[in-house]
Amino acid sequence: MIFAPGSAVRVRDDWPERRGRCHIRTPHYVRGVEGKIVRHLGDFANPEDLAFARPAATVPLYHVRFDARAVWPDATGDELMIEIFQHWLESA
């Protein structure tokens, strides 16, 4: 596990769908957005590989909390929490 609770992270601003990989488990609307790690949920086989019956490495999965205004500028103080795999996160 790399990220501890409270760590500031950014979701990678990557678009593998444009390169022919089509089973991506990270929502478009949080790519490039900063959030904070809430908790490590465990380590799981990478679903982006499992979807195509490829060998899947075990990857840490996190709850990441975002200020809704960082995602949707018109939001009014809400938070958003999403489960995101470690390979989609980088330190902010």
Beta strands, then each sheet from edge to edge (+ up, - down):
strand 1: 8-11
strand 2: 34-45
strand 3: 58-67
strand 4: 79-85
strand 5: 89-91
sheet 1: 4+ 3- 2+ 1- 5+
end
